[in-house]
């Protein structure tokens, strides 16, 4: 039977053989998606996750079980990514469409069916780029909460704990972010704008 996350983290804290490696394996894909959401670059995201694992290992004895281990790890990663953005002002160098097969997060990025036609694939890629640019334009708090929810697949309560804010703040930030993204896409796509008007 697989150890639950709290038991696994206890093993990491106590130095049990194989526990840290098991934690890395369990969280690497979700943490990678969070990092890509912040940094928009495959190599930078991989580096950020690896650097975060070092920080997690160094700080493992300070972990308290009042927070879920993934929430604690995601907060460390989010803060690390924000620091990287502030200090390096990295410009995206690699599209999410160019992620190599077999790397963590590839399954989340590869949304196309194998038999998808070239025009449909191109349209999907353009929509993905447009959406990422729209996410980048969100206010900082909305962007961070949106990334943790939709890239990190975190529950609302986990996001509130990770970012140190109220659950109501998370909900309102997600609502405003979704509305802003809809508005942005509707301005770019007349058909979508008409559909929004008809629905209202």
Secondary structure by P-SEA (a helix, b strand, c coil): ccccaaaaaaaaaacccaaaaaaaaacaaaaaaaaaaccccaaaaaaaaaaaaaaaaaacccccccccaaaaaaaaaaaaaaaaaaaccccccccccccccccccccccccccccccaaaaaaaaaaaaaaaaaaaaccaaaaaaaaaaccccccaaaaaaaacccaaaaaaaaaaaaaaaaaaaaaacaaaaaaaaaac
